[in-house]
Amino acid sequence: MSDSEEPALRDRVEELESEVDRLRERLEERNRQVSLLVAEADIANLEATCPLCGEGTLTKRSGLSWSRIVCPECKTHWET
């Protein structure tokens, strides 16, 4: 590899690393959304894992005018 190709290669690597970071963030956000949607659907055969702690199984609690998704492990909750 010549000296003239190294800066271009370094720039490309930095660009790709940045893109990978953005894609990881999007994937984490989508996984979080899917977990919350699964918990909101409250379907017996599907289990939603907490997107924060990764250990608790999300459950849905609701009343007449409210619903909440709760993680029993980390005690996090989301109003839906």
C-alpha positions in Angstrom: 0.0 0.0 0.0 1.4 3.4 -0.9 1.6 6.4 1.4 -1.0 8.2 -0.8 -3.6 5.4 -0.2 -3.2 5.4 3.6 -5.1 8.6 4.4 -8.0 7.6 2.1 -8.1 4.1 3.7 -8.1 5.7 7.2 -10.9 8.0 6.2 -12.9 5.1 4.9 -12.4 3.1 8.0 -13.5 6.0 10.2 -16.5 6.4 8.0 -17.4 2.8 8.3 -16.9 2.7 12.0 -19.2 5.7 12.3 -21.8 4.0 10.2 -21.6 0.8 12.3 -22.1 2.9 15.5 -25.2 4.5 14.0 -26.6 1.1 12.9 -26.0 -0.3 16.3 -27.9 2.5 17.9 -30.8 2.1 15.5 -30.9 -1.6 16.1 -30.9 -1.1 19.9 -33.8 1.4 19.6 -35.8 -1.0 17.3 -35.2 -3.9 19.8 -36.5 -1.6 22.6 -39.6 -0.7 20.6 -40.3 -4.4 19.7 -40.0 -5.4 23.3 -42.5 -2.7 24.3 -44.9 -3.6 21.5 -44.8 -7.3 22.4 -45.5 -6.4 26.1 -48.3 -4.0 25.0 -49.9 -6.7 22.8 -50.0 -9.0 25.9 -50.0 -12.2 23.9 -49.4 -15.3 26.1 -47.0 -17.0 23.8 -44.7 -14.0 23.4 -42.3 -12.8 26.1 -40.8 -9.4 26.0 -37.4 -9.0 27.6 -36.6 -5.6 29.3 -34.6 -3.5 26.9 -32.8 -1.8 29.8 -31.6 -4.7 32.1 -32.0 -7.5 29.6 -33.2 -9.9 32.3 -36.7 -9.1 33.3 -39.8 -10.2 31.4 -42.0 -7.2 30.7 -45.6 -7.4 31.9 -48.5 -5.1 31.2 -50.7 -3.5 33.8 -53.7 -1.5 32.9 -56.9 0.2 34.2 -59.8 1.9 32.4 -57.8 4.8 31.1 -54.1 3.8 31.5 -51.7 1.1 30.8 -48.1 0.6 31.9 -45.4 -1.9 30.9 -43.3 -2.9 33.9 -40.0 -4.8 34.3 -40.1 -6.7 37.6 -36.3 -7.0 37.7 -35.1 -3.4 37.3 -38.5 -1.8 38.3 -38.5 0.4 35.1 -41.9 1.2 33.7 -43.3 2.8 30.6 -46.7 4.5 30.2 -48.4 3.4 27.0 
